[in-house]
Amino acid sequence: MPYALLFSVFVVAACGLAYELVAAALSSYLVGDSVTQFSTVIGVYLSAMGVGSWLSRYFQRDLIGSFIRIELAVGLLGGFSAAALFFAFTWLSGPFLLLLYLLVFVIGMLVGLEIPLVMRLLEHRLKFKDLVSRVLSIDYLGALAVSLLFPLWLAPKLGMVRTALLFGLLNVLVALWTTWLFRHELVSRRALWLQGGSALVLIVAGFAAADRLSSIAETALYEDRIVLAESTPYQRIVLTRWRDDVRLFLNNNLQFSARDEYRYHEALIHPGLASLPWAKRVLVLGGGDGLAIREILRYPQVESVTLVELDPAMPALFKQHPALRELNGDALNSPRVRIINTDAFRWLESQADAYDFIVVDFPDPTNFAVGKLYTNTFYRMAERALSARGRMVVQSTSPLYARQSYWTVVQTIESVGLQTRPYHALVPSFGEWGFILAGREPYAPPQRLPSGLRFINADTVPGLFNFPPDMARTPAEVNRLNNQLLVRTFEQEWKQVQR
């Protein structure tokens, strides 16, 4: 019996950490700023566990029955936590964070009750030194198992809703197992069997309906019909469609709309690449959708394009999905394109090749993981990868809605010794959007652009570099790896314009 209870410790420890990871990951998907979300969720959870441990002193009677009921409560609350948070964000966006922390606190408090009660159940069966060492070591092993499984298999394969329900099921099974183990010592075993059976039915039903639950929540979250929703170890990918408008969302943030993405990608590529008629080697960092590469392949003199994309699911999707292949002109299947799935920061550190044109097309700096790709450290590595006369272009958020953030990026690029030419373009899905050209030589707008463009031509390119007073340059600091002030500035500025 002691070994059965010790195995229960392993399971409940794994479940406890799983709920914590689900809440933190889901809130970072929905709200952004993963560092803040993980930090606050972990802090609330650990403090709640402390409260639960302190409250365990008041459980003096029916310890076994109390442990079983707590397991059932944790199983139901934790199991349905992801679905509940999805629905709360969809229909109660205002108090979402309050509900998040309240749910995390209650689950943490219940989890904090588990280990003290198990130790008290074991105190007559094991010596004290064996009791503490075994319980704590098994508790840590359970946490280790989940911390490894969560990013590698659980989140990408099962998704958040099913992952939470899976561990809810484990909690309920521990409750039922404990009920059977102590069936001769329990006074109210019939009631516990009934409660456990009911909880099991609810969890199994929830698991079976997990896709439906996720679909209902996400359908309400997005205006248009969802045609694809996929979780990867790096992000949540959602594609929606309304008539001919396909939209891509990453972690709930719009990345492009098929109706106007050509404006963004023509502005991103052609002012820079058309000014380098001799350019043969191009590097694209980010941009796994292949839309920027579609524009690059308009230049016959370009011999090779290297795409460095962290999430392999992105280029795989845009190489295979018929509508997306049509949108990017099947660019990712071109023999001139080489795809490398790795972290761009680490890849730049280790590679020694030189490129004539570098496209930096990362998502906005909504968290520190992406923010490092906007630091002077990163731009210094990118500068080393530029050929002697090469040029780099960086997508740099909106100079209208995030003016300070935009000019922070300009200042940061200039801090590594590159000359910059900031410019902007109107993309209806995003508003005024900013870009930055950088190189070692002075820039002159190109006299000729490829044929077939829908947005810009040689006559309109010079106008992109003119900034009205409300977008004009403002004093800014350098964004460094050790402070990442850009992430906080970006968050503050967009909070003022988003509803």
C-alpha positions as CSV (number, residue, x, y, z in Angstrom):
1,M,0.0,0.0,0.0
2,P,2.8,2.6,0.7
3,Y,4.1,2.0,-2.8
4,A,0.6,2.6,-4.3
5,L,0.4,5.9,-2.4
6,L,3.9,6.9,-3.5
7,F,2.9,6.2,-7.1
8,S,-0.1,8.5,-6.5
9,V,2.3,11.2,-5.4
10,F,4.1,10.9,-8.8
11,V,0.8,11.3,-10.6
12,V,-0.6,14.2,-8.6
13,A,2.7,16.0,-8.9
14,A,2.6,15.6,-12.7
15,C,-1.0,16.8,-12.8
16,G,-0.3,19.8,-10.6
17,L,2.5,21.1,-12.9
18,A,0.5,20.3,-16.0
19,Y,-2.3,22.6,-15.0
20,E,0.2,25.3,-14.2
21,L,1.9,25.0,-17.6
22,V,-1.5,24.9,-19.4
23,A,-2.7,28.1,-17.7
24,A,0.6,29.9,-18.4
25,A,0.8,28.7,-22.1
26,L,-2.8,29.5,-22.8
27,S,-2.7,32.9,-21.3
28,S,0.5,33.7,-23.3
29,Y,-1.2,32.5,-26.5
30,L,-4.3,34.7,-25.8
31,V,-2.8,37.7,-24.0
32,G,0.8,37.7,-25.2
33,D,4.0,38.5,-23.3
34,S,4.9,35.0,-22.4
35,V,7.5,35.9,-19.8
36,T,5.0,38.0,-17.8
37,Q,2.3,35.3,-18.1
38,F,4.5,32.4,-17.0
39,S,6.0,34.5,-14.2
40,T,2.7,35.6,-12.7
41,V,0.9,32.3,-13.2
42,I,3.8,30.4,-11.5
43,G,3.9,33.0,-8.7
44,V,0.2,32.8,-8.0
45,Y,0.2,29.0,-8.3
46,L,3.1,28.5,-5.8
47,S,1.7,30.9,-3.3
48,A,-1.7,29.1,-3.5
49,M,0.1,25.8,-2.9
50,G,1.6,27.4,0.3
51,V,-1.9,28.4,1.4
52,G,-3.2,24.8,0.7
53,S,-0.3,23.3,2.7
54,W,-1.1,25.6,5.6
55,L,-4.8,24.7,5.4
56,S,-4.0,21.0,5.5
57,R,-3.5,21.3,9.3
58,Y,-7.3,21.7,9.7
59,F,-8.0,18.3,8.2
60,Q,-8.1,16.0,11.2
61,R,-10.8,13.5,10.4
62,D,-11.4,11.2,7.5
63,L,-8.1,12.0,5.9
64,I,-8.6,9.4,3.2
65,G,-12.0,10.7,2.2
66,S,-10.7,14.2,2.2
67,F,-7.8,13.3,-0.1
68,I,-10.2,11.5,-2.5
69,R,-12.6,14.5,-2.6
70,I,-9.7,16.9,-3.2
71,E,-8.4,14.7,-6.1
72,L,-11.9,14.8,-7.7
73,A,-12.1,18.5,-7.3
74,V,-8.6,19.0,-8.8
75,G,-9.4,16.7,-11.6
76,L,-12.6,18.5,-12.6
77,L,-11.3,22.0,-12.1
78,G,-7.9,21.3,-13.7
79,G,-9.3,19.1,-16.4
80,F,-11.8,21.7,-17.6
81,S,-9.5,24.7,-16.9
82,A,-8.2,25.1,-20.5
83,A,-11.8,25.0,-22.0
84,A,-13.0,27.4,-19.3
85,L,-10.2,29.9,-20.1
86,F,-10.9,29.7,-23.8
87,F,-14.6,30.5,-23.3
88,A,-13.8,33.2,-20.7
89,F,-11.4,35.0,-23.1
90,T,-14.0,34.7,-25.9
91,W,-17.0,36.1,-24.0
92,L,-15.5,37.8,-20.9
93,S,-12.4,39.5,-22.3
94,G,-12.5,42.2,-19.7
95,P,-12.1,40.1,-16.5
96,F,-10.1,37.3,-18.2
97,L,-6.9,37.8,-16.2
98,L,-8.9,38.0,-13.0
99,L,-10.6,34.7,-13.8
100,L,-7.3,33.2,-14.9
101,Y,-5.6,34.0,-11.6
102,L,-8.6,33.0,-9.5
103,L,-8.7,29.6,-11.3
104,V,-4.9,29.1,-10.9
105,F,-5.1,30.1,-7.2
106,V,-8.0,27.6,-6.4
107,I,-6.3,24.7,-8.3
108,G,-2.9,25.6,-6.7
109,M,-4.5,25.6,-3.2
110,L,-6.1,22.2,-3.8
111,V,-2.8,20.8,-5.1
112,G,-1.1,22.2,-2.0
113,L,-3.4,20.1,0.1
114,E,-2.5,16.8,-1.6
115,I,1.1,16.1,-0.5
116,P,0.6,17.0,3.2
117,L,-2.4,14.6,3.3
118,V,-0.5,11.8,1.5
119,M,2.4,12.2,4.0
120,R,0.0,12.0,6.9
121,L,-1.5,8.8,5.4
122,L,2.0,7.3,5.1
123,E,3.4,8.4,8.4
124,H,2.4,5.2,10.1
125,R,3.8,3.1,7.3
126,L,7.2,4.6,6.7
127,K,10.0,6.1,8.9
128,F,10.1,9.9,8.9
129,K,13.4,10.2,7.0
130,D,12.2,7.7,4.4
131,L,8.8,9.4,4.2
132,V,10.1,12.9,3.4
133,S,12.8,11.8,1.0
134,R,10.6,9.4,-0.9
135,V,7.6,11.7,-1.2
136,L,9.7,14.7,-2.3
137,S,11.9,12.8,-4.7
138,I,8.8,11.3,-6.4
139,D,7.1,14.6,-6.4
140,Y,10.1,16.2,-8.2
141,L,10.2,13.3,-10.7
142,G,6.6,13.7,-11.6
143,A,7.2,17.4,-12.2
144,L,10.2,16.6,-14.4
145,A,8.3,14.1,-16.5
146,V,5.6,16.7,-17.3
147,S,8.0,19.5,-17.9
148,L,9.6,17.4,-20.7
149,L,6.5,16.0,-22.1
150,F,4.5,19.2,-22.2
151,P,6.5,21.1,-25.0
152,L,7.6,18.0,-26.9
153,W,4.4,16.0,-27.2
154,L,1.4,17.1,-25.1
155,A,0.9,20.7,-26.3
156,P,1.6,20.1,-30.0
157,K,-0.1,16.7,-30.3
158,L,-3.1,17.0,-27.9
159,G,-3.6,20.7,-27.7
160,M,-4.3,22.7,-24.5
161,V,-7.9,21.5,-23.9
162,R,-7.2,17.8,-24.3
163,T,-3.9,18.0,-22.3
164,A,-5.8,19.5,-19.3
165,L,-8.5,16.9,-19.6
166,L,-5.9,14.1,-19.8
167,F,-4.4,15.1,-16.5
168,G,-7.9,15.7,-15.0
169,L,-8.6,12.1,-15.9
170,L,-5.4,11.0,-14.1
171,N,-6.5,12.9,-10.9
172,V,-9.9,11.2,-11.0
173,L,-8.3,7.8,-11.6
174,V,-6.1,8.4,-8.5
175,A,-9.2,9.2,-6.5
176,L,-10.9,6.0,-7.7
177,W,-7.7,3.9,-7.1
178,T,-7.4,5.3,-3.6
179,T,-11.1,4.6,-2.9
180,W,-10.5,1.0,-3.9
181,L,-7.3,0.7,-1.8
182,F,-8.9,2.0,1.3
183,R,-12.4,0.5,0.7
184,H,-12.4,-1.3,4.0
185,E,-11.5,1.9,6.0
186,L,-13.9,4.4,4.3
187,V,-17.2,5.2,6.0
188,S,-18.9,6.8,3.1
189,R,-17.4,4.7,0.3
190,R,-20.7,4.5,-1.7
191,A,-20.9,8.3,-1.9
192,L,-17.2,8.4,-2.9
193,W,-17.7,5.8,-5.6
194,L,-20.7,7.7,-6.9
195,Q,-18.8,11.0,-6.9
196,G,-15.8,9.4,-8.6
197,G,-17.9,7.7,-11.2
198,S,-19.7,11.0,-12.0
199,A,-16.4,12.8,-12.3
200,L,-15.0,10.1,-14.6
201,V,-18.0,10.3,-16.9
202,L,-17.7,14.1,-17.1
203,I,-14.0,14.0,-17.9
204,V,-14.4,11.3,-20.5
205,A,-17.2,13.2,-22.1
206,G,-15.2,16.4,-22.1
207,F,-12.2,14.6,-23.7
208,A,-14.5,13.2,-26.4
209,A,-15.9,16.6,-27.1
210,A,-12.6,18.5,-26.8
211,D,-12.4,19.3,-30.5
212,R,-16.0,20.6,-30.4
213,L,-15.3,22.7,-27.3
214,S,-12.2,24.3,-28.9
215,S,-14.1,24.8,-32.1
216,I,-17.0,26.6,-30.4
217,A,-14.6,28.9,-28.5
218,E,-12.4,29.7,-31.5
219,T,-15.3,30.2,-33.8
220,A,-16.6,32.9,-31.5
221,L,-13.1,34.4,-31.2
222,Y,-12.6,34.9,-34.9
223,E,-15.0,36.7,-37.2
224,D,-14.6,34.4,-40.2
225,R,-14.9,30.6,-40.6
226,I,-12.0,28.7,-39.3
227,V,-10.5,26.4,-41.9
228,L,-7.5,25.2,-40.0
229,A,-6.4,25.3,-36.3
230,E,-3.1,23.7,-35.2
231,S,-1.0,23.9,-32.1
232,T,2.8,23.5,-32.4
233,P,5.5,23.6,-29.8
234,Y,6.0,27.3,-30.7
235,Q,2.6,28.8,-31.4
236,R,-1.1,28.4,-32.2
237,I,-1.8,28.6,-35.9
238,V,-5.3,29.5,-37.1
239,L,-6.4,30.1,-40.7
240,T,-9.8,31.7,-41.4
241,R,-11.6,32.3,-44.7
242,W,-14.5,34.5,-45.8
243,R,-15.1,34.3,-49.6
244,D,-11.6,35.0,-51.1
245,D,-10.1,36.4,-48.0
246,V,-7.8,34.0,-46.2
247,R,-6.3,35.2,-42.9
248,L,-3.5,33.8,-40.8
249,F,-3.4,34.3,-37.1
250,L,-0.5,33.3,-34.9
251,N,-1.3,33.2,-31.1
252,N,-4.4,35.2,-31.9
253,N,-2.5,37.9,-33.7
254,L,-3.3,38.7,-37.3
255,Q,-0.3,38.0,-39.6
256,F,-1.9,38.8,-43.0
257,S,-5.1,39.1,-45.0
258,A,-5.1,37.7,-48.5
259,R,-6.9,40.8,-49.7
260,D,-4.1,43.3,-48.9
261,E,-1.0,41.2,-48.0
262,Y,0.5,42.2,-51.4
263,R,0.8,45.8,-50.2
264,Y,2.9,44.6,-47.2
265,H,5.1,42.2,-49.1
266,E,5.7,44.5,-52.1
267,A,6.7,47.3,-49.7
268,L,8.9,44.9,-47.7
269,I,10.9,43.6,-50.6
270,H,11.0,45.8,-53.7
271,P,12.4,49.2,-52.4
272,G,15.5,47.4,-51.2
273,L,16.0,44.4,-53.6
274,A,15.2,46.5,-56.8
275,S,18.1,48.8,-55.8
276,L,20.5,45.8,-55.9
277,P,20.4,44.6,-59.5
278,W,23.5,42.5,-58.9
279,A,22.1,40.6,-55.8
280,K,22.4,36.9,-56.1
281,R,22.1,35.5,-52.6
282,V,19.1,36.4,-50.4
283,L,18.4,35.5,-46.7
284,V,14.9,35.5,-45.3
285,L,14.6,35.4,-41.5
286,G,11.0,34.5,-40.5
287,G,8.4,34.7,-43.2
288,G,7.6,31.0,-43.2
289,D,4.5,31.7,-45.2
290,G,6.6,32.2,-48.4
291,L,4.9,35.5,-49.3
292,A,8.0,37.5,-49.1
293,I,9.9,34.8,-51.1
294,R,7.2,35.1,-53.8
295,E,8.2,38.7,-54.4
296,I,12.0,37.9,-54.2
297,L,11.6,35.2,-56.9
298,R,10.4,37.9,-59.3
299,Y,14.1,38.8,-59.7
300,P,15.8,36.3,-62.2
301,Q,19.3,37.3,-61.1
302,V,18.6,35.9,-57.6
303,E,20.2,32.5,-57.6
304,S,19.4,31.3,-54.1
305,V,17.0,32.2,-51.2
306,T,17.7,30.8,-47.8
307,L,14.7,30.8,-45.4
308,V,15.3,30.4,-41.7
309,E,12.0,29.7,-39.9
310,L,11.8,28.4,-36.3
311,D,8.5,26.6,-36.6
312,P,8.6,23.8,-39.3
313,A,4.9,23.6,-39.3
314,M,4.7,27.0,-41.1
315,P,6.6,26.2,-44.3
316,A,5.1,22.7,-44.3
317,L,1.6,24.2,-44.2
318,F,2.4,26.8,-46.9
319,K,4.1,24.2,-49.1
320,Q,1.1,21.8,-49.0
321,H,-2.2,23.6,-48.6
322,P,-3.6,24.3,-52.1
323,A,-5.1,27.8,-51.3
324,L,-1.9,28.9,-49.5
325,R,0.3,27.5,-52.3
326,E,-1.7,29.6,-54.8
327,L,-1.3,32.6,-52.5
328,N,2.5,32.4,-52.3
329,G,2.9,31.3,-55.9
330,D,4.2,28.0,-54.8
331,A,7.4,29.9,-53.8
332,L,8.4,27.4,-51.1
333,N,8.6,24.6,-53.6
334,S,11.0,26.5,-55.9
335,P,14.4,24.9,-56.5
336,R,16.0,28.2,-55.7
337,V,14.7,28.1,-52.1
338,R,16.4,26.3,-49.2
339,I,14.5,26.0,-45.9
340,I,16.2,25.8,-42.5
341,N,14.1,25.1,-39.5
342,T,15.9,26.5,-36.5
343,D,16.2,29.6,-34.3
344,A,17.4,32.5,-36.3
345,F,19.4,34.0,-33.4
346,R,21.4,30.9,-32.9
347,W,21.8,30.2,-36.6
348,L,23.2,33.7,-37.3
349,E,25.7,33.1,-34.5
350,S,27.2,30.0,-36.1
351,Q,27.0,30.7,-39.9
352,A,29.7,32.5,-41.9
353,D,28.1,33.0,-45.3
354,A,27.5,36.5,-46.8
355,Y,24.2,37.6,-48.3
356,D,23.4,40.4,-50.7
357,F,20.0,41.1,-49.3
358,I,18.6,40.1,-45.9
359,V,14.9,40.2,-45.1
360,V,14.0,40.3,-41.4
361,D,10.3,39.5,-41.2
362,F,9.6,38.4,-37.6
363,P,6.3,38.9,-35.7
364,D,6.1,42.0,-33.6
365,P,8.0,42.1,-30.3
366,T,5.1,41.0,-28.1
367,N,7.3,38.9,-25.8
368,F,11.0,38.6,-24.9
369,A,11.4,35.4,-27.0
370,V,10.7,37.5,-30.1
371,G,12.1,40.7,-28.6
372,K,15.7,39.3,-28.7
373,L,15.4,39.4,-32.5
374,Y,15.0,43.2,-32.3
375,T,18.2,43.8,-30.2
376,N,21.5,45.3,-31.1
377,T,23.1,41.9,-30.5
378,F,20.9,40.4,-33.2
379,Y,21.4,43.3,-35.7
380,R,25.2,43.0,-35.1
381,M,25.1,39.4,-36.2
382,A,22.9,40.3,-39.2
383,E,25.4,43.0,-40.2
384,R,28.2,40.5,-40.2
385,A,26.1,38.3,-42.6
386,L,25.7,41.2,-45.1
387,S,28.0,41.3,-48.1
388,A,30.1,44.4,-48.6
389,R,27.5,46.3,-50.6
390,G,24.5,44.3,-49.3
391,R,21.3,45.7,-47.7
392,M,18.9,44.6,-45.1
393,V,15.2,45.3,-44.6
394,V,13.4,44.9,-41.3
395,Q,9.6,45.0,-40.7
396,S,9.3,47.3,-37.7
397,T,5.7,47.7,-36.5
398,S,3.6,50.8,-37.0
399,P,5.2,54.3,-36.8
400,L,1.7,55.7,-36.2
401,Y,0.3,53.4,-33.5
402,A,3.7,52.4,-32.0
403,R,5.8,55.4,-32.8
404,Q,8.3,55.1,-30.0
405,S,8.7,51.4,-30.7
406,Y,9.4,52.0,-34.4
407,W,12.1,54.6,-33.8
408,T,13.6,52.4,-31.1
409,V,14.2,49.8,-33.8
410,V,15.8,52.4,-36.1
411,Q,18.0,53.6,-33.3
412,T,19.0,50.0,-32.5
413,I,20.0,49.2,-36.1
414,E,22.0,52.4,-36.3
415,S,23.9,51.5,-33.1
416,V,25.7,48.6,-34.9
417,G,27.1,51.0,-37.6
418,L,24.5,50.6,-40.4
419,Q,22.9,53.5,-42.2
420,T,19.1,53.4,-42.2
421,R,16.4,54.6,-44.5
422,P,13.0,54.3,-42.6
423,Y,9.8,54.1,-44.7
424,H,6.2,53.2,-44.3
425,A,3.2,52.0,-46.3
426,L,-0.6,51.7,-45.7
427,V,-1.8,48.2,-45.3
428,P,-5.5,48.3,-44.5
429,S,-5.5,45.2,-42.2
430,F,-2.8,46.9,-40.0
431,G,-2.9,50.6,-40.8
432,E,0.3,52.5,-41.4
433,W,3.1,50.0,-41.3
434,G,6.8,50.7,-40.9
435,F,9.9,49.2,-42.5
436,I,13.6,50.0,-42.3
437,L,16.3,49.6,-45.0
438,A,19.8,49.4,-43.6
439,G,23.2,49.1,-45.3
440,R,26.8,50.4,-45.3
441,E,26.3,52.6,-48.4
442,P,23.9,55.5,-49.1
443,Y,20.6,54.4,-50.5
444,A,18.9,55.7,-53.7
445,P,15.4,54.6,-54.7
446,P,15.4,52.2,-57.7
447,Q,14.5,53.5,-61.1
448,R,12.9,50.2,-62.2
449,L,10.8,47.6,-60.4
450,P,9.6,44.2,-61.6
451,S,6.4,44.1,-63.8
452,G,3.1,42.9,-62.4
453,L,3.2,44.7,-59.1
454,R,-0.1,45.8,-57.7
455,F,0.9,48.4,-55.2
456,I,4.2,50.2,-55.8
457,N,6.1,51.4,-58.8
458,A,9.2,53.4,-59.4
459,D,7.3,56.7,-59.2
460,T,5.7,55.9,-55.8
461,V,8.7,54.4,-54.0
462,P,10.3,57.8,-53.1
463,G,7.1,58.9,-51.3
464,L,7.3,55.9,-48.9
465,F,10.2,57.6,-47.2
466,N,8.4,60.7,-46.3
467,F,7.0,60.9,-42.7
468,P,4.3,63.3,-41.7
469,P,4.7,65.0,-38.3
470,D,2.7,62.5,-36.3
471,M,5.1,59.7,-37.4
472,A,8.3,61.7,-37.5
473,R,11.4,60.6,-35.7
474,T,11.4,60.8,-31.9
475,P,14.3,60.3,-29.5
476,A,14.7,56.6,-28.6
477,E,17.0,54.3,-26.7
478,V,18.9,51.2,-28.0
479,N,17.1,47.9,-27.4
480,R,19.6,45.7,-25.8
481,L,19.5,42.0,-25.0
482,N,19.9,42.5,-21.3
483,N,16.9,44.9,-20.9
484,Q,14.7,44.4,-24.0
485,L,12.9,47.7,-23.3
486,L,11.3,47.4,-26.7
487,V,8.9,44.7,-25.5
488,R,7.5,46.9,-22.7
489,T,7.3,50.0,-24.9
490,F,5.5,48.0,-27.6
491,E,3.0,46.6,-25.2
492,Q,2.3,50.0,-23.6
493,E,1.8,51.7,-27.0
494,W,-0.5,49.1,-28.5
495,K,-2.6,48.9,-25.3
496,Q,-3.6,52.5,-26.0
497,V,-5.0,51.8,-29.4
498,Q,-6.5,48.3,-29.0
499,R,-10.0,47.8,-27.6
